[in-house]
């Protein structure tokens, strides 16, 4: 029906199929709105967590642990891990049999062989020439 060159509609002009199409479109829009809203809520919570003092303290604790580990590696004087250091110490103790290490200070030396795949490390007993491989390429 037309009135003053403006189209108007009346309920009987719409077919049930057309109404179902509109319902489907509205449902898709609503689903998209819910997904975006849920994502925004998650991001807001994550933002709050990142700003929280607990998170900062946790990160500082991780950084401190890493620093302490690096400092311990530095004090050993060689680029070896704590686990490798324990293996080396056990091997050296077997050889010297509890004799004071100060007396045997020049008895051992280290050799490192860097390769494209990693670094191989040895401890060598200068008296006997015996080698102990404490690091290998995996």
C-alpha positions in Angstrom: 0.0 0.0 0.0 1.3 3.5 -0.9 0.5 6.7 0.9 2.0 10.0 -0.1 4.6 8.3 -2.2 5.9 6.4 0.9 5.8 2.7 0.9 4.3 1.1 4.0 4.0 -2.5 4.9 1.4 -4.5 6.5 1.9 -7.8 8.4 0.1 -9.8 5.7 2.6 -8.8 3.1 5.4 -10.9 4.7 5.7 -14.5 4.0 6.6 -17.0 6.8 9.8 -17.7 4.9 10.8 -14.1 5.0 10.2 -13.9 8.8 12.3 -17.1 9.3 15.2 -15.4 7.3 15.0 -12.4 9.5 15.1 -14.6 12.6 18.1 -16.4 11.3 20.0 -13.2 10.6 19.1 -11.8 14.0 20.3 -15.1 15.7 23.6 -14.9 13.8 24.1 -11.3 14.9 23.3 -12.2 18.5 25.7 -15.1 18.4 28.5 -12.8 17.1 27.7 -10.2 19.7 28.0 -12.8 22.5 31.3 -14.1 21.1 32.7 -10.5 20.9 31.4 -9.7 24.4 33.0 -12.9 25.8 36.3 -12.1 24.1 36.3 -8.6 25.5 35.6 -9.9 29.0 38.5 -12.3 28.7 40.9 -9.6 27.5 39.8 -7.2 30.3 40.5 -10.0 32.9 43.9 -10.7 31.3 44.7 -7.0 31.3 43.9 -6.8 35.0 46.0 -9.9 35.8 49.0 -8.5 33.9 48.7 -5.2 35.9 48.4 -7.0 39.2 51.1 -6.9 41.8 51.0 -10.7 42.1 52.0 -11.1 38.5 54.8 -8.6 38.9 56.1 -10.4 41.9 56.0 -13.7 40.1 57.9 -12.4 37.2 60.5 -10.8 39.5 60.9 -14.1 41.3 61.5 -15.9 37.9 64.1 -13.2 36.9 65.9 -13.5 40.3 66.1 -17.3 40.0 67.5 -17.0 36.4 70.0 -14.4 37.7 71.1 -16.6 40.6 71.6 -19.6 38.2 73.7 -17.4 35.8 75.7 -16.0 38.7 76.5 -19.6 40.0 77.7 -20.5 36.4 79.9 -17.5 36.4 81.5 -18.3 39.7 82.4 -21.8 38.5 84.6 -20.0 35.9 83.5 -22.2 33.0 80.5 -22.3 30.8 79.2 -25.5 32.5 75.9 -26.2 34.2 75.5 -27.2 37.8 74.6 -30.7 36.8 77.8 -31.0 34.7 79.8 -29.6 37.6 78.4 -32.3 39.9 79.4 -35.0 37.4 82.9 -33.6 37.1 83.4 -33.3 40.8 82.3 -37.0 41.3 84.7 -38.1 38.6 87.6 -36.0 40.1 86.8 -37.4 43.6 87.1 -41.0 42.3 90.6 -40.2 40.8 92.1 -38.2 43.7 90.5 -40.4 46.4 89.7 -37.6 48.9 93.1 -35.9 48.7 92.9 -32.1 49.2 92.2 -30.4 45.9 94.6 -27.6 46.7 97.4 -30.1 46.3 95.9 -31.3 43.0 95.0 -27.9 41.7 97.1 -28.3 38.5 96.1 -32.0 38.0 93.1 -31.4 35.7 92.3 -29.2 32.8 89.3 -28.6 30.7 88.9 -28.7 26.9 85.9 -27.4 25.0 85.2 -28.2 21.3 82.6 -25.9 19.8 80.8 -27.3 16.7 77.9 -26.2 14.7 75.7 -28.6 16.6 76.9 -27.7 20.1 79.9 -27.8 22.4 81.6 -30.9 23.6 83.4 -30.7 26.9 86.2 -32.8 28.5 88.0 -32.8 31.8 91.5 -34.3 31.5 93.7 -35.8 34.2 97.1 -34.4 33.4 98.9 -37.2 35.3 97.3 -40.1 33.6 95.8 -38.5 30.4 92.4 -40.0 31.3 89.5 -38.0 29.8 86.0 -37.5 31.1 83.4 -36.3 28.7 81.0 -34.2 30.7 79.1 -32.6 27.8 78.3 -34.2 24.5 76.2 -33.2 21.5 72.7 -34.6 21.8 
